[in-house]
Amino acid sequence: GAVVSQHPSWVICKSGTSVKIECRSLDFQATTMFWYRQFPKQSLMLMATSNEGSKATYEQGVEKDKFLINHASLTLSTLTVTSAHPEDSSFYICSARDMTSGRGTGELFFGEGSRLTVL
Amino acid sequence: AQSVTQLGSHVSVSEGALVLLRCNYSSSVPPYLFWYVQYPNQGLQLLLKYTSAATLVKGINGFEAEFKKSETSFHLTKPSAHMSDAAEYFCAVGNQGGKLIFGQGTELSVKP
């Protein structure tokens, strides 16, 4: 089946630095990808919708200058956490929609997640 | 607007017993409904989905769910729990745009 890969799986960084997380669709093209954030023992909160070739759409309360999203190709979206602070520590998960599957949300695939720890 | 409520943040069953995880949704448009499973430090795996076809949906690993519009529910069941079913389960509601709204999650424990 379709696979979505995230890199890195784990990252530890110092406060004030920036961290980039990649989300790749390995065997399908995805014009739309979604970025979620998950705190320990909590649900996934949608952060933004990443659109290939255009600006990302951010959910209310998500700082777009803090969480930079770039969807440069049909198989890659990146999330950059800028000037990271300890409160940004979280599990970040992306999902990608397989455009070849047809209509609707029937074929959404999730990455394995990236755990960010900011010291 | 769409929302999902999962009743019970933690459910514990004995191995071989029935599993029932509850999910109620709210949606102003015909919903697409999903159940996902998450193991520790991993992403999400789709168990099953409802997209306006049959109301009884069968998924992987013996799970199934029934869409009940009158009750706005989409409860997940499995006749006989296995130890390997212990995980976090998320119900989600979505639309054609692909954006999903997740419930709070239910942690399933299976006792030997």
gemmi code that builds the backbone of each chain (N, CA, C; Angstrom):
import gemmi

chains = {
    "A": [
        ("GLY", (0.808, -1.205, 0.000), (0.000, 0.000, 0.000), (0.841, 1.255, 0.000)),
        ("ALA", (0.162, 2.370, -0.079), (0.865, 3.645, -0.113), (1.598, 3.880, 1.196)),
        ("VAL", (2.720, 4.539, 1.104), (3.544, 4.791, 2.282), (3.881, 6.260, 2.359)),
        ("VAL", (3.799, 6.766, 3.568), (4.221, 8.134, 3.851), (5.362, 8.053, 4.852)),
        ("SER", (6.440, 8.698, 4.533), (7.633, 8.630, 5.362), (7.951, 9.986, 5.969)),
        ("GLN", (8.294, 9.982, 7.234), (8.711, 11.202, 7.907), (10.168, 11.081, 8.348)),
        ("HIS", (10.861, 12.218, 8.274), (12.249, 12.229, 8.709), (12.579, 13.581, 9.326)),
        ("PRO", (13.225, 13.631, 10.461), (13.693, 12.481, 11.241), (12.588, 11.908, 12.121)),
        ("SER", (12.798, 10.728, 12.641), (11.834, 10.124, 13.554), (11.966, 10.749, 14.937)),
        ("TRP", (13.199, 11.057, 15.301), (13.481, 11.653, 16.600), (14.452, 12.814, 16.382)),
        ("VAL", (14.234, 13.908, 17.057), (15.185, 15.004, 16.986), (15.199, 15.737, 18.317)),
        ("ILE", (16.407, 16.027, 18.760), (16.604, 16.802, 19.981), (17.381, 18.043, 19.588)),
        ("CYS", (16.917, 19.188, 20.019), (17.605, 20.421, 19.652), (17.645, 21.364, 20.837)),
        ("LYS", (18.495, 22.352, 20.726), (18.616, 23.366, 21.771), (17.572, 24.456, 21.552)),
        ("SER", (17.170, 25.061, 22.613), (16.207, 26.153, 22.538), (16.771, 27.277, 21.672)),
        ("GLY", (15.937, 27.805, 20.793), (16.362, 28.887, 19.922), (16.773, 28.461, 18.538)),
        ("THR", (16.983, 27.183, 18.351), (17.356, 26.689, 17.023), (16.109, 26.324, 16.230)),
        ("SER", (16.306, 26.098, 14.942), (15.194, 25.710, 14.066), (15.342, 24.258, 13.640)),
        ("VAL", (14.249, 23.599, 13.487), (14.246, 22.184, 13.140), (13.309, 21.954, 11.962)),
        ("LYS", (13.790, 21.183, 10.993), (12.976, 20.875, 9.814), (12.579, 19.411, 9.823)),
        ("ILE", (11.295, 19.163, 9.600), (10.769, 17.805, 9.522), (10.215, 17.595, 8.122)),
        ("GLU", (10.584, 16.477, 7.525), (10.134, 16.180, 6.174), (9.033, 15.130, 6.163)),
        ("CYS", (8.118, 15.300, 5.234), (7.043, 14.329, 5.023), (7.025, 13.996, 3.534)),
        ("ARG", (7.256, 12.734, 3.224), (7.319, 12.310, 1.829), (6.296, 11.220, 1.537)),
        ("SER", (5.632, 11.374, 0.409), (4.800, 10.281, -0.091), (5.680, 9.470, -1.029)),
        ("LEU", (5.864, 8.196, -0.720), (6.880, 7.405, -1.405), (6.424, 6.819, -2.737)),
        ("ASP", (5.165, 6.509, -2.872), (4.751, 5.872, -4.123), (3.474, 6.468, -4.680)),
        ("PHE", (3.182, 7.704, -4.310), (2.048, 8.382, -4.914), (2.277, 9.882, -4.813)),
        ("GLN", (1.516, 10.619, -5.597), (1.619, 12.072, -5.575), (0.550, 12.656, -4.663)),
        ("ALA", (0.922, 13.654, -3.929), (0.014, 14.251, -2.969), (0.021, 15.758, -3.098)),
        ("THR", (-1.027, 16.322, -3.683), (-1.099, 17.775, -3.775), (-1.450, 18.394, -2.431)),
        ("THR", (-2.002, 17.576, -1.560), (-2.382, 18.064, -0.239), (-1.803, 17.163, 0.847)),
        ("MET", (-1.177, 17.769, 1.808), (-0.695, 17.051, 2.989), (-1.158, 17.810, 4.222)),
        ("PHE", (-1.245, 17.117, 5.312), (-1.734, 17.714, 6.551), (-0.701, 17.498, 7.658)),
        ("TRP", (-0.545, 18.508, 8.489), (0.362, 18.408, 9.624), (-0.430, 18.457, 10.915)),
        ("TYR", (-0.138, 17.482, 11.785), (-0.798, 17.375, 13.083), (0.256, 17.431, 14.183)),
        ("ARG", (-0.222, 17.833, 15.342), (0.622, 17.859, 16.520), (-0.074, 17.051, 17.600)),
        ("GLN", (0.704, 16.254, 18.320), (0.133, 15.412, 19.359), (0.959, 15.511, 20.616)),
        ("PHE", (0.330, 15.978, 21.698), (0.984, 15.998, 22.994), (0.792, 14.636, 23.657)),
        ("PRO", (1.656, 14.311, 24.617), (1.563, 12.992, 25.263), (0.177, 12.708, 25.806)),
        ("LYS", (-0.302, 11.535, 25.531), (-1.602, 11.071, 26.018), (-2.764, 11.934, 25.528)),
        ("GLN", (-2.560, 12.635, 24.442), (-3.629, 13.475, 23.910), (-3.898, 13.145, 22.451)),
        ("SER", (-4.902, 13.806, 21.924), (-5.293, 13.539, 20.550), (-4.433, 14.331, 19.570)),
        ("LEU", (-4.715, 14.127, 18.304), (-4.015, 14.862, 17.253), (-4.758, 16.157, 16.980)),
        ("MET", (-3.989, 17.229, 16.929), (-4.575, 18.520, 16.611), (-4.050, 18.966, 15.259)),
        ("LEU", (-4.966, 19.253, 14.339), (-4.556, 19.698, 13.023), (-3.915, 21.071, 13.127)),
        ("MET", (-2.716, 21.171, 12.554), (-2.011, 22.444, 12.569), (-2.260, 23.214, 11.273)),
        ("ALA", (-2.108, 22.509, 10.156), (-2.196, 23.203, 8.873), (-2.377, 22.221, 7.740)),
        ("THR", (-2.888, 22.766, 6.649), (-3.018, 22.018, 5.395), (-1.957, 22.535, 4.446)),
        ("SER", (-1.149, 21.624, 3.959), (-0.055, 21.980, 3.072), (-0.482, 21.746, 1.627)),
        ("ASN", (-0.393, 22.768, 0.814), (-0.843, 22.696, -0.579), (0.336, 22.868, -1.523)),
        ("GLU", (0.506, 21.909, -2.413), (1.613, 21.969, -3.354), (1.515, 23.200, -4.216)),
        ("GLY", (2.571, 23.979, -4.224), (2.642, 25.146, -5.087), (1.932, 26.383, -4.575)),
        ("SER", (1.397, 26.314, -3.370), (0.744, 27.491, -2.810), (0.971, 27.536, -1.304)),
        ("LYS", (0.471, 28.592, -0.696), (0.679, 28.754, 0.745), (-0.142, 27.757, 1.545)),
        ("ALA", (0.397, 27.408, 2.672), (-0.317, 26.510, 3.570), (-1.485, 27.233, 4.228)),
        ("THR", (-2.473, 26.474, 4.593), (-3.626, 27.008, 5.317), (-3.516, 26.586, 6.761)),
        ("TYR", (-3.415, 27.543, 7.663), (-3.196, 27.246, 9.071), (-4.509, 27.252, 9.848)),
        ("GLU", (-4.570, 26.389, 10.830), (-5.732, 26.365, 11.714), (-5.642, 27.528, 12.705)),
        ("GLN", (-6.788, 27.863, 13.219), (-6.840, 28.971, 14.163), (-5.950, 28.695, 15.363)),
        ("GLY", (-5.174, 29.692, 15.724), (-4.307, 29.558, 16.890), (-2.913, 29.039, 16.587)),
        ("VAL", (-2.665, 28.622, 15.360), (-1.341, 28.125, 14.988), (-0.553, 29.269, 14.359)),
        ("GLU", (0.635, 29.528, 14.897), (1.447, 30.644, 14.413), (2.160, 30.253, 13.123)),
        ("LYS", (1.793, 30.884, 12.031), (2.386, 30.528, 10.743), (3.854, 30.910, 10.646)),
        ("ASP", (4.265, 31.936, 11.390), (5.672, 32.327, 11.357), (6.520, 31.409, 12.235)),
        ("LYS", (5.862, 30.701, 13.115), (6.547, 29.780, 14.008), (6.708, 28.409, 13.338)),
        ("PHE", (5.669, 28.010, 12.676), (5.640, 26.701, 12.015), (5.539, 26.920, 10.504)),
        ("LEU", (6.718, 26.945, 9.872), (6.774, 27.209, 8.442), (6.552, 25.926, 7.658)),
        ("ILE", (5.636, 25.984, 6.726), (5.329, 24.815, 5.910), (5.600, 25.122, 4.453)),
        ("ASN", (6.332, 24.198, 3.835), (6.650, 24.328, 2.425), (6.314, 23.031, 1.713)),
        ("HIS", (5.566, 23.145, 0.623), (5.155, 21.953, -0.130), (5.698, 22.130, -1.545)),
        ("ALA", (7.006, 21.859, -1.669), (7.726, 22.209, -2.886), (7.472, 21.274, -4.052)),
        ("SER", (7.063, 20.062, -3.774), (6.817, 19.110, -4.857), (5.613, 18.251, -4.510)),
        ("LEU", (5.211, 17.430, -5.450), (4.038, 16.585, -5.234), (4.295, 15.438, -4.275)),
        ("THR", (5.528, 15.278, -3.826), (5.833, 14.184, -2.909), (6.507, 14.645, -1.623)),
        ("LEU", (6.648, 15.944, -1.429), (7.387, 16.410, -0.254), (6.765, 17.660, 0.346)),
        ("SER", (6.518, 17.584, 1.643), (6.140, 18.754, 2.426), (7.073, 18.829, 3.623)),
        ("THR", (7.468, 20.038, 3.983), (8.342, 20.194, 5.142), (7.711, 21.136, 6.159)),
        ("LEU", (7.944, 20.809, 7.418), (7.514, 21.632, 8.538), (8.772, 22.096, 9.254)),
        ("THR", (8.963, 23.391, 9.352), (10.107, 23.935, 10.065), (9.620, 24.643, 11.317)),
        ("VAL", (10.078, 24.162, 12.449), (9.776, 24.808, 13.722), (10.879, 25.822, 13.963)),
        ("THR", (10.548, 27.087, 13.895), (11.564, 28.125, 14.004), (11.723, 28.578, 15.454)),
        ("SER", (12.968, 28.889, 15.795), (13.282, 29.346, 17.155), (12.543, 28.492, 18.184)),
        ("ALA", (12.857, 27.221, 18.148), (12.122, 26.266, 18.982), (12.338, 26.526, 20.476)),
        ("HIS", (11.290, 26.289, 21.233), (11.337, 26.385, 22.690), (10.802, 25.090, 23.283)),
        ("PRO", (11.085, 24.845, 24.551), (10.642, 23.584, 25.165), (9.153, 23.287, 24.981)),
        ("GLU", (8.328, 24.319, 24.952), (6.883, 24.089, 24.789), (6.518, 23.590, 23.392)),
        ("ASP", (7.490, 23.653, 22.467), (7.254, 23.113, 21.121), (7.519, 21.611, 21.067)),
        ("SER", (8.058, 21.086, 22.138), (8.314, 19.643, 22.186), (6.998, 18.899, 22.017)),
        ("SER", (6.981, 17.984, 21.076), (5.731, 17.305, 20.761), (5.999, 16.215, 19.735)),
        ("PHE", (4.963, 15.499, 19.409), (5.001, 14.490, 18.350), (4.282, 15.089, 17.153)),
        ("TYR", (4.988, 15.218, 16.051), (4.410, 15.822, 14.859), (4.157, 14.732, 13.826)),
        ("ILE", (2.939, 14.697, 13.315), (2.540, 13.656, 12.371), (1.990, 14.302, 11.104)),
        ("CYS", (2.396, 13.771, 9.971), (1.835, 14.271, 8.720), (0.944, 13.205, 8.090)),
        ("SER", (0.060, 13.647, 7.251), (-0.722, 12.719, 6.439), (-0.769, 13.243, 5.020)),
        ("ALA", (-0.932, 12.332, 4.096), (-0.967, 12.706, 2.683), (-2.133, 12.008, 2.021)),
        ("ARG", (-2.732, 12.707, 1.083), (-3.895, 12.182, 0.384), (-3.450, 11.665, -0.977)),
        ("ASP", (-3.759, 10.404, -1.246), (-3.398, 9.789, -2.508), (-4.370, 10.229, -3.589)),
        ("MET", (-3.910, 11.093, -4.475), (-4.795, 11.639, -5.497), (-5.219, 10.607, -6.518)),
        ("THR", (-4.485, 9.506, -6.600), (-4.823, 8.497, -7.603), (-5.960, 7.607, -7.155)),
        ("SER", (-6.388, 7.754, -5.916), (-7.403, 6.849, -5.385), (-8.809, 7.278, -5.757)),
        ("GLY", (-8.946, 8.454, -6.266), (-10.297, 8.883, -6.599), (-10.812, 9.963, -5.671)),
        ("ARG", (-12.105, 10.062, -5.521), (-12.708, 11.160, -4.798), (-12.662, 10.979, -3.281)),
        ("GLY", (-12.914, 12.076, -2.621), (-13.148, 12.037, -1.191), (-11.902, 11.780, -0.351)),
        ("THR", (-12.127, 11.498, 0.891), (-11.027, 11.291, 1.819), (-10.740, 9.824, 2.014)),
        ("GLY", (-11.104, 9.009, 1.060), (-10.965, 7.576, 1.250), (-9.551, 7.088, 1.415)),
        ("GLU", (-8.573, 7.795, 0.899), (-7.213, 7.272, 0.941), (-6.262, 8.302, 1.550)),
        ("LEU", (-6.306, 8.382, 2.838), (-5.360, 9.214, 3.580), (-4.352, 8.307, 4.248)),
        ("PHE", (-3.097, 8.660, 4.148), (-2.051, 7.842, 4.754), (-1.232, 8.704, 5.703)),
        ("PHE", (-0.892, 8.117, 6.841), (-0.168, 8.844, 7.859), (1.295, 8.420, 7.909)),
        ("GLY", (2.135, 9.394, 8.214), (3.526, 9.080, 8.476), (3.688, 8.484, 9.858)),
        ("GLU", (4.906, 8.060, 10.156), (5.185, 7.418, 11.434), (5.391, 8.420, 12.571)),
        ("GLY", (5.422, 9.693, 12.223), (5.580, 10.701, 13.250), (7.030, 11.076, 13.503)),
        ("SER", (7.196, 12.295, 13.999), (8.519, 12.805, 14.358), (8.439, 13.393, 15.758)),
        ("ARG", (9.265, 12.854, 16.645), (9.236, 13.351, 18.021), (10.300, 14.412, 18.187)),
        ("LEU", (9.853, 15.602, 18.543), (10.762, 16.727, 18.757), (10.882, 17.006, 20.246)),
        ("THR", (12.118, 17.074, 20.706), (12.403, 17.459, 22.090), (13.300, 18.677, 22.064)),
        ("VAL", (12.843, 19.749, 22.662), (13.606, 20.983, 22.708), (14.140, 21.170, 24.129)),
        ("LEU", (15.445, 21.260, 24.236), (16.062, 21.361, 25.558), (16.169, 22.821, 26.021)),
    ],
    "B": [
        ("ALA", (-19.602, 22.754, 10.723), (-18.538, 22.365, 11.643), (-18.670, 20.887, 11.987)),
        ("GLN", (-17.528, 20.276, 12.271), (-17.508, 18.862, 12.616), (-16.775, 18.653, 13.938)),
        ("SER", (-17.228, 17.676, 14.669), (-16.560, 17.323, 15.914), (-16.797, 15.856, 16.218)),
        ("VAL", (-15.958, 15.329, 17.089), (-16.043, 13.928, 17.478), (-15.863, 13.826, 18.985)),
        ("THR", (-16.642, 12.971, 19.604), (-16.499, 12.710, 21.034), (-16.345, 11.214, 21.246)),
        ("GLN", (-15.273, 10.835, 21.898), (-15.077, 9.436, 22.262), (-15.388, 9.285, 23.753)),
        ("LEU", (-16.299, 8.399, 24.045), (-16.728, 8.198, 25.422), (-15.804, 7.198, 26.104)),
        ("GLY", (-15.122, 7.670, 27.131), (-14.198, 6.792, 27.847), (-12.793, 6.970, 27.347)),
        ("SER", (-11.926, 7.519, 28.160), (-10.540, 7.700, 27.751), (-9.755, 6.408, 27.918)),
        ("HIS", (-10.309, 5.492, 28.713), (-9.629, 4.232, 28.939), (-10.646, 3.103, 29.065)),
        ("VAL", (-10.419, 2.042, 28.316), (-11.276, 0.862, 28.382), (-10.395, -0.355, 28.632)),
        ("SER", (-10.817, -1.181, 29.560), (-10.070, -2.392, 29.880), (-10.958, -3.612, 29.705)),
        ("VAL", (-10.471, -4.596, 28.961), (-11.224, -5.826, 28.747), (-10.302, -7.017, 28.979)),
        ("SER", (-10.908, -8.158, 29.181), (-10.142, -9.388, 29.297), (-9.927, -9.975, 27.908)),
        ("GLU", (-8.839, -10.712, 27.761), (-8.573, -11.368, 26.486), (-9.737, -12.293, 26.148)),
        ("GLY", (-10.214, -12.185, 24.906), (-11.349, -12.984, 24.486), (-12.687, -12.313, 24.662)),
        ("ALA", (-12.732, -11.225, 25.379), (-13.985, -10.511, 25.618), (-14.283, -9.547, 24.473)),
        ("LEU", (-15.530, -9.097, 24.455), (-15.962, -8.126, 23.451), (-15.285, -6.776, 23.682)),
        ("VAL", (-14.873, -6.162, 22.590), (-14.347, -4.805, 22.649), (-15.398, -3.854, 22.086)),
        ("LEU", (-15.698, -2.803, 22.835), (-16.626, -1.768, 22.368), (-16.033, -0.418, 22.703)),
        ("LEU", (-15.708, 0.338, 21.672), (-15.186, 1.689, 21.846), (-16.197, 2.644, 21.221)),
        ("ARG", (-16.597, 3.631, 21.992), (-17.707, 4.484, 21.574), (-17.239, 5.781, 20.923)),
        ("CYS", (-17.980, 6.168, 19.899), (-17.671, 7.405, 19.176), (-18.974, 8.042, 18.723)),
        ("ASN", (-19.148, 9.297, 19.066), (-20.267, 10.075, 18.554), (-19.731, 11.276, 17.793)),
        ("TYR", (-20.422, 11.644, 16.753), (-19.936, 12.717, 15.905), (-20.987, 13.801, 15.749)),
        ("SER", (-20.513, 14.939, 15.300), (-21.389, 16.034, 14.923), (-20.892, 16.568, 13.593)),
        ("SER", (-21.816, 16.697, 12.646), (-21.401, 17.179, 11.339), (-22.583, 17.828, 10.636)),
        ("SER", (-22.327, 18.956, 10.011), (-23.388, 19.666, 9.290), (-23.534, 19.148, 7.863)),
        ("VAL", (-22.614, 18.289, 7.449), (-22.676, 17.683, 6.125), (-22.524, 16.173, 6.311)),
        ("PRO", (-22.932, 15.401, 5.311), (-22.739, 13.948, 5.440), (-21.285, 13.638, 5.750)),
        ("PRO", (-21.046, 12.926, 6.828), (-19.658, 12.755, 7.270), (-18.960, 11.553, 6.648)),
        ("TYR", (-17.648, 11.658, 6.607), (-16.807, 10.482, 6.435), (-16.260, 10.178, 7.828)),
        ("LEU", (-16.287, 8.950, 8.231), (-15.879, 8.579, 9.579), (-14.782, 7.524, 9.529)),
        ("PHE", (-13.881, 7.627, 10.469), (-12.710, 6.765, 10.468), (-12.407, 6.283, 11.877)),
        ("TRP", (-11.796, 5.120, 11.961), (-11.164, 4.656, 13.182), (-9.708, 4.348, 12.865)),
        ("TYR", (-8.831, 4.901, 13.724), (-7.405, 4.651, 13.594), (-6.882, 4.037, 14.880)),
        ("VAL", (-5.797, 3.289, 14.755), (-5.110, 2.739, 15.923), (-3.688, 3.298, 15.944)),
        ("GLN", (-3.220, 3.585, 17.147), (-1.860, 4.097, 17.300), (-1.144, 3.321, 18.396)),
        ("TYR", (0.000, 2.765, 18.043), (0.861, 2.112, 19.022), (1.879, 3.126, 19.512)),
        ("PRO", (2.461, 2.925, 20.680), (3.368, 3.928, 21.263), (4.455, 4.386, 20.309)),
        ("ASN", (4.605, 5.699, 20.244), (5.644, 6.339, 19.434), (5.562, 5.987, 17.955)),
        ("GLN", (4.364, 5.706, 17.498), (4.177, 5.419, 16.083), (3.080, 6.296, 15.504)),
        ("GLY", (2.979, 6.268, 14.189), (1.917, 7.001, 13.524), (0.590, 6.283, 13.643)),
        ("LEU", (-0.320, 6.618, 12.770), (-1.665, 6.066, 12.814), (-1.854, 5.018, 11.727)),
        ("GLN", (-2.589, 3.989, 12.082), (-2.945, 2.968, 11.109), (-4.459, 2.938, 10.969)),
        ("LEU", (-4.932, 2.986, 9.741), (-6.362, 2.977, 9.509), (-6.942, 1.597, 9.785)),
        ("LEU", (-7.963, 1.568, 10.636), (-8.682, 0.317, 10.897), (-9.830, 0.137, 9.922)),
        ("LEU", (-10.607, 1.202, 9.750), (-11.748, 1.137, 8.854), (-12.265, 2.548, 8.603)),
        ("LYS", (-13.118, 2.663, 7.577), (-13.680, 3.977, 7.267), (-15.093, 3.820, 6.732)),
        ("TYR", (-15.900, 4.823, 6.984), (-17.252, 4.906, 6.446), (-17.302, 6.117, 5.510)),
        ("THR", (-17.728, 5.848, 4.267), (-17.811, 6.946, 3.301), (-19.119, 6.892, 2.550)),
        ("SER", (-20.201, 6.713, 3.264), (-21.579, 6.768, 2.762), (-22.001, 5.545, 1.973)),
        ("ALA", (-21.283, 4.475, 2.076), (-21.706, 3.228, 1.440), (-22.429, 2.386, 2.513)),
        ("ALA", (-22.040, 1.155, 2.707), (-22.691, 0.300, 3.688), (-22.511, 0.859, 5.090)),
        ("THR", (-23.557, 0.772, 5.892), (-23.485, 1.337, 7.239), (-22.682, 0.464, 8.198)),
        ("LEU", (-22.589, -0.820, 7.910), (-21.746, -1.702, 8.713), (-20.423, -1.867, 7.968)),
        ("VAL", (-19.376, -1.400, 8.590), (-18.072, -1.386, 7.935), (-17.143, -2.383, 8.616)),
        ("LYS", (-16.544, -3.215, 7.826), (-15.579, -4.181, 8.367), (-14.171, -3.692, 8.067)),
        ("GLY", (-13.323, -3.825, 9.071), (-11.958, -3.359, 8.899), (-10.944, -4.463, 9.101)),
        ("ILE", (-9.732, -4.029, 9.386), (-8.664, -5.003, 9.578), (-8.672, -5.548, 10.996)),
        ("ASN", (-7.983, -6.665, 11.173), (-7.796, -7.258, 12.502), (-9.102, -7.617, 13.209)),
        ("GLY", (-10.155, -7.854, 12.456), (-11.413, -8.288, 13.041), (-12.297, -7.192, 13.586)),
        ("PHE", (-11.921, -5.950, 13.396), (-12.725, -4.830, 13.877), (-13.833, -4.481, 12.882)),
        ("GLU", (-14.914, -3.964, 13.424), (-15.972, -3.438, 12.591), (-16.656, -2.287, 13.312)),
        ("ALA", (-17.375, -1.484, 12.557), (-18.086, -0.350, 13.130), (-19.381, -0.144, 12.359)),
        ("GLU", (-20.380, 0.355, 13.062), (-21.668, 0.595, 12.433), (-22.024, 2.067, 12.496)),
        ("PHE", (-22.326, 2.622, 11.350), (-22.748, 4.014, 11.262), (-24.244, 4.084, 11.551)),
        ("LYS", (-24.603, 4.834, 12.579), (-26.014, 5.021, 12.935), (-26.318, 6.509, 12.907)),
        ("LYS", (-26.953, 6.915, 11.827), (-27.225, 8.342, 11.650), (-28.158, 8.868, 12.742)),
        ("SER", (-29.167, 8.085, 13.103), (-30.138, 8.541, 14.098), (-29.501, 8.770, 15.457)),
        ("GLU", (-28.428, 8.058, 15.721), (-27.746, 8.197, 17.006), (-26.447, 8.992, 16.867)),
        ("THR", (-26.132, 9.411, 15.673), (-24.857, 10.095, 15.345), (-23.700, 9.351, 15.989)),
        ("SER", (-23.700, 8.048, 15.784), (-22.654, 7.236, 16.409), (-21.910, 6.407, 15.372)),
        ("PHE", (-20.723, 5.993, 15.745), (-19.877, 5.147, 14.892), (-18.994, 4.339, 15.833)),
        ("HIS", (-19.612, 3.465, 16.600), (-18.893, 2.688, 17.616), (-18.084, 1.565, 16.982)),
        ("LEU", (-16.934, 1.323, 17.568), (-16.015, 0.289, 17.082), (-16.150, -0.966, 17.936)),
        ("THR", (-16.242, -2.116, 17.305), (-16.369, -3.357, 18.050), (-15.444, -4.429, 17.497)),
        ("LYS", (-15.151, -5.384, 18.370), (-14.428, -6.583, 17.987), (-14.930, -7.691, 18.899)),
        ("PRO", (-15.339, -8.820, 18.344), (-15.960, -9.872, 19.162), (-15.052, -10.424, 20.253)),
        ("SER", (-13.760, -10.551, 19.952), (-12.872, -11.215, 20.878), (-11.520, -10.497, 20.915)),
        ("ALA", (-11.211, -9.905, 22.044), (-9.986, -9.122, 22.159), (-8.746, -10.001, 22.233)),
        ("HIS", (-7.681, -9.522, 21.593), (-6.370, -10.155, 21.692), (-5.433, -9.222, 22.431)),
        ("MET", (-4.402, -9.779, 22.995), (-3.427, -8.949, 23.708), (-2.836, -7.895, 22.773)),
        ("SER", (-2.677, -8.259, 21.517), (-2.070, -7.338, 20.562), (-2.975, -6.161, 20.206)),
        ("ASP", (-4.220, -6.191, 20.671), (-5.128, -5.074, 20.402), (-4.902, -3.900, 21.343)),
        ("ALA", (-4.106, -4.101, 22.376), (-3.838, -3.025, 23.327), (-3.134, -1.879, 22.621)),
        ("ALA", (-3.767, -0.716, 22.616), (-3.244, 0.445, 21.887), (-4.170, 1.630, 22.150)),
        ("GLU", (-3.865, 2.738, 21.501), (-4.725, 3.921, 21.546), (-5.557, 3.932, 20.274)),
        ("TYR", (-6.846, 4.203, 20.428), (-7.747, 4.214, 19.283), (-8.365, 5.603, 19.132)),
        ("PHE", (-8.362, 6.068, 17.905), (-8.909, 7.382, 17.614), (-10.030, 7.274, 16.590)),
        ("CYS", (-11.125, 7.940, 16.904), (-12.204, 8.121, 15.948), (-12.005, 9.493, 15.303)),
        ("ALA", (-12.313, 9.596, 14.020), (-12.133, 10.862, 13.334), (-13.263, 11.085, 12.349)),
        ("VAL", (-13.584, 12.349, 12.150), (-14.595, 12.737, 11.170), (-13.944, 13.634, 10.138)),
        ("GLY", (-14.340, 13.470, 8.892), (-13.754, 14.274, 7.839), (-14.750, 14.572, 6.749)),
        ("ASN", (-14.266, 15.281, 5.741), (-15.102, 15.564, 4.580), (-14.285, 15.341, 3.319)),
        ("GLN", (-14.793, 15.768, 2.192), (-14.093, 15.502, 0.939), (-12.772, 16.244, 0.825)),
        ("GLY", (-12.602, 17.262, 1.643), (-11.362, 18.012, 1.561), (-10.153, 17.271, 2.103)),
        ("GLY", (-10.387, 16.248, 2.918), (-9.279, 15.476, 3.454), (-8.871, 15.852, 4.860)),
        ("LYS", (-9.398, 16.936, 5.378), (-9.051, 17.368, 6.735), (-9.819, 16.500, 7.725)),
        ("LEU", (-9.106, 15.979, 8.714), (-9.738, 15.133, 9.727), (-9.754, 15.824, 11.081)),
        ("ILE", (-10.833, 15.642, 11.805), (-10.944, 16.086, 13.182), (-10.993, 14.839, 14.039)),
        ("PHE", (-10.075, 14.758, 14.989), (-9.938, 13.554, 15.791), (-10.633, 13.686, 17.140)),
        ("GLY", (-11.101, 12.560, 17.636), (-11.580, 12.494, 18.999), (-10.419, 12.458, 19.963)),
        ("GLN", (-10.737, 12.406, 21.239), (-9.726, 12.504, 22.272), (-8.910, 11.229, 22.424)),
        ("GLY", (-9.407, 10.174, 21.855), (-8.688, 8.907, 21.932), (-9.171, 8.048, 23.092)),
        ("THR", (-9.111, 6.752, 22.896), (-9.434, 5.783, 23.937), (-8.308, 4.770, 24.031)),
        ("GLU", (-7.762, 4.646, 25.205), (-6.704, 3.662, 25.411), (-7.323, 2.323, 25.770)),
        ("LEU", (-7.035, 1.328, 24.986), (-7.568, -0.009, 25.226), (-6.510, -0.873, 25.899)),
        ("SER", (-6.854, -1.415, 27.034), (-5.991, -2.377, 27.723), (-6.636, -3.754, 27.639)),
        ("VAL", (-5.823, -4.772, 27.448), (-6.335, -6.140, 27.370), (-5.641, -6.965, 28.447)),
        ("LYS", (-6.433, -7.510, 29.344), (-5.889, -8.294, 30.452), (-5.849, -9.773, 30.080)),
        ("PRO", (-4.793, -10.451, 30.480), (-4.692, -11.885, 30.146), (-5.692, -12.727, 30.936)),
    ],
}
model = gemmi.Model(1)
for chain_id, residues in chains.items():
    chain = gemmi.Chain(chain_id)
    for i, (resn, *xyz) in enumerate(residues, 1):
        res = gemmi.Residue()
        res.name, res.seqid = resn, gemmi.SeqId(i, " ")
        for name, pos in zip(("N", "CA", "C"), xyz):
            atom = gemmi.Atom()
            atom.name, atom.element = name, gemmi.Element(name[0])
            atom.pos, atom.b_iso = gemmi.Position(*pos), 0.0
            res.add_atom(atom)
        chain.add_residue(res)
    model.add_chain(chain)
structure = gemmi.Structure()
structure.add_model(model)
structure.setup_entities()
